[in-house]
């Protein structure tokens, strides 16, 4: 069985045998709160310290049309690993999503029909691609669906080949399994099989993609180390598992639950405005932790906000946090519009008003309003389709402004004209 290791402040605690992290990459992950457990961390640390490239994977089951705030931590970790030069694989649980892994809830996951699963996959993938394409430079992420190989398995052959390699005793010791059994709550055979399938996923990716590292939430730890052990027994080679902590608030509750419901990542299920406001209103005591996880500010810059807890200065950190997370998840969102709307204003309300004593041609109006330095430049802007009136492109410089309207030049310059 893979060893269970806890990491804190760059010191690894492994059954009394302490070890100091050497690689700057793992030190950075630890200082920001990304590390929880790892298998054979000395070997993995050496790989990172030697600047060797690693292919890693992380999977999700399409149990809803959108991922939620709880998934953001691993999405950020994917980016950090990717930015450090490692290859990423995102696994869609098109097959395992039909089963569902055992949870700490009193009942098993609701079984979804296949069409719903396909719709969920399409919706989540669209959002993930939007996030990754705008936040990862080379956009070289491999996406796989475990339905492509799990659906082709012969059940009897699978049992004969892999059944002997799994211990029911260890499976019963899984936290999510044992807690259900202790409460004498129903645990279906379907759920019990989940560990075998996820372990096989890791083996398949190891054999076909040279994938040697699986990452996941701490609640997936038993499944992760099952894959590591399967590769060791089947291939007699080393693979690694790394878990990240669950995203919890300072009072121990899972983040992502607001008064109005789950904080989804899909803008069709939660608007960018409501998403931004969720982060703007986090508890003061959570600000430093969340800034470390979800922004690229230096640790020194972030630590100063520890002194602001309980004071109005902490709001600066909350706005930085809300801006960073919203830009990451909703790359096309206009933060200025969001902030205006959050304050109860509209873009039009916040615009500078330009008063005209009489109707004026568009080129002269731009100069008068300071939207252009000269009439010549104004005509060039207009002819180049760079000027809008009430969001309609106007390319005639002789166009006369003779009414209340909003004139924009580019995406950031707006003025309201009043006659």
Buried (B, 14 or more C-beta within 10 A) or exposed (E): EBBBBEBEEBEBEBEEEEBEBBBEBBBBBBBBBBBBBBBBBBEBBEBBBEEEEBBBBBBBBBBBBBBBBBBBBBBBBBBBBBBBEBBBBBBBBBBBBBBBBBBEEEEBBEEBEEEBBBBBBEBBBEBBBBBBEBBBEEEEBBBBBBBEBBEEBEEEEBEEEBEEBBEEEBBEEBEBBBBBEEEEEEBBEBBBBBBBBBBBBBBBBBEEBEBBBBBBBEBBBBBBBBBBBBBBEBEEEBBBBBBBBBBEBEEEEEBBBBEEEBBBBBBEBBBBBBBBBBBBEBEBBBBBBBBBBBBEBEEEEBEEBEEBBEEEEBEEBBBBBBBBBBBBBBEEBBBEBBBBBBEEEEBEEBBEEBEBEEEBBBBBBBBBBEBBEEBEBBBBBBEEEBBBBEEEEBEEBEBEBEEEBBBBBEEEBBBBBEE
